[in-house]
C-alpha cells in the first residue's frame, strides 16, 4: 500500500532543478538529436515536423512515423504544455536528495507529443490538466535539461 505525502510537506521539501541536475546519465547525442540539444542550450524547445505530411515528431528520429518521409524540419514549441500525468519520486538517487516530482506533459499544438521532465516551483499539489511553461537547466557535460514550471501565461 502506498502512503500519500501531505501536499504541504511535499511542496516544502522539494529540491530545485539545480539539485536534480546531478541525476541521470548523459543521453547519446546522435545526428538526429543534436539540433534538439543545441536548441535546449539556447533555452528553446524544438521538435521535428515532417515536411511531407506535417506531423510533429518527438523524440527526434529523422523519419516521420506517419508517412516515413525523411524530410523533416525543426520547429520551435511555445508554451503552455499540459500536465498529463505525474509522480512524486521518493527514491534518494543522490545523497541528501529529497522528494521531487516528475511529470509527463503533452504539447497540444504539436500533435499531442508527450515528454517527461521534472516539475519545479510548485506551490501546490499538481493537477492533471495544469498548464506548464518550460525551464532549461544545465547539467552534465554541457547539456541542458528541460523541465516544467507553472505557466503564468498571457
N, C-alpha and C positions, 0 to 999 in steps of 0.2 A: 504494500500500500504506500502511495506517495503522499507526503505531507506538504501542503502548500505553505510557502513562506508568507507571512503577513506582508502586504504590499509596502507599507511604510518602512519596514525593516529592510526589505529587498532593495528599495529605491535608495535608502541612505547608505547602504554598504557597497554600492556598485563601484568597480574600478573604472577608470577612464579609458578611452580608446588608446591613449598613450601607454597605459599599463598593459593593455592587451596586445600591444604591438609585438611583444616577445613571443606570442603564441604562433603555432602553426609552422609549416615548412615552406620553404621558398618554392613557389609554383614554377613549373617548367615554362620558360619563355620560348614560344615557338614563333615561326614567321607569321602564323595566323593570329596569335595573341599579342604580339609585340605592340601594335598600334593601341590596343586596349590599355596596356600597362603604361605606355608613353602618355596617353591622354590622362590617365589617373594621376600621374606625376604632375600634370598641369591643372589638377582639380577639376577634371572634366570626365563625365561618364559617357562612353560611346558604345554603340553596338553595331553589328554589321546589318546592312539592308541589301537584299537581293535586287540587283538592277533589272532583272528579268520579270519577276513576279511581285516584288515589293515587300516580301516577308522580312521581318526583323529577325535576326539570328543571334542567339547567345546560348552557350559560350561560343567564342569565335572558333570557326572551323574551316572557313574558306570555301564552304559549299552550302548551298541552300537545301534545307531538309525537305522543302515542298517540291521544287521543280528540278533540283540537282544542278542548278546553274552555278557557274564558278565566277560570275561577275558580281562581286559584292563591293559596296562602298560603306565607309564608316559614317555614321550619323550621330550627332550629339543628342543626348537624352536630357530633357528638362524635368525637374520635379513637378508634381509630387509622385512618389511611389506609394503603393497601398500595401499595408501590412496584411499578409495572407495567413501567416502562422508564426508562432514564436515559442521559445522555450527558455527557461532560466537555467543556466548551466551552473551546477553546484560543485563540479569536479575541479579540484585545485591543479590546473595544468601547469602552473608555475608557483614557486614558493610565495606565500603571502597573498596570492590572488584570491579575491572574493568572488561572490556570485556575479555573473554577468548574463545579459540576455542576448540571444541570437535570434534574428528574425528572417523569415522568408518573405520577400517583398515581390510585388508584381508591378510591372510597368504597363499600365492600361493603354497608353498611347502608342505602345510599341509591341503590338501583337501579344500582349499579356505575358511577355518574357518574365521569368522569375529568377531572382538571385538571392543569395544569402549574405548576411552581414551582421555585425554587432550593432545593437541598438544602444544609443548613448543619449545622455542628457534627459533621461526620463524623469518626469516629476510625479508620475502616477503609473499604475499598472497599465501596460499597453493593452489595446483592444484591437481585435481583428477589424480591419477597415480603416484604422488610423492612417492619416496622410503623413508621409515622411519625406524629408529632404536628404540629400546626400552629404556625406562628410568624407574627407580624404586625410588619412593619417600615414605618415612614413613608417615603414617597418623594415624588416631585414634587407640588408644589401641593396639599399636604394630603391626598393619597390614601395608603392603606396597602396594601402589597403582602403577599400571603400566600406563605409559604414552608413548608418542611418540615424537621423535625429528628428524630433518632432518638426513638422512643417509649419512655418509661420506664415506661409504663402500670401499672395496678393489677392 
